[in-house]
């Protein structure tokens, strides 16, 4: 894919207060993205250079015009959380793009929009027997399509169906709590779960590439993951944890894998072993390689 000339493009990142936002900022500190200048929006605890603002608050902060928006904000499953907020936040990002002159908004969707199965899921396969979080993300995507239909000259929107991010999913929440051993489901074949993952450094590279792509060059939905799934057991052991097994319930999925051929036509992400993914995570966490 042809990228535009390397003029500087200004990007606003929404949701810098969250785990993914903090990881991305660290990744771009370690390897600054070429051709980008960045503003970061926080809902709380903004650093000196950050923009403190909560969606829905008036007035808007004194933001400069920008070329693109990366909307990391969203609501994940949890007690008392309204998953329908994902739709509202996505539309708020589009309205903000209109106000600031941005021509593209990248939104965080999820691999949860796919029904788990034995084969890698391509973008057209979304839907089916999915959980409430996946359904909320699909509703968000539909709302974005409706917005674009109503604003044909407005900003592009791209829903990024992101796989598990190393350091930001439930496995790493357990590791962060000091759980050792890590308890994993074991299926009839003796294996544990396999999942599509992406390291935070690879994700940062993907974001940077997508933000500078030519207008019209990106699909409206795009899977974001390393080229091959990885065993959660391998990640746990690479992080220095033992594994304890429990019999997998009928509802558990042995494989959740994303088809990344569309992504591969835009950016060539190298396959990553469990050890390499853990090394990247430790760089982000400040522990070195």
Secondary structure by P-SEA (a helix, b strand, c coil): cccccccbbbbbbcccccaaaaaaaaaaaacccccccbbbbbcccccccbbbbcccccccccccccccccccccccccccccccaaaaaaaaaaaaaaaacccbbbbbbccccccccccccccccccccccaaaaaaaaaaaaaaaaaaaccccbbbbbbbccccccccaaaaaaaaccccbbbbbccccccbbbbbbcaaaaaaaaaaaaacccccccccccccccccccaaaaaaaabbbbbbcccccccccbbbbbaaaaaaccccccccaaaaaaaaaaaacccc
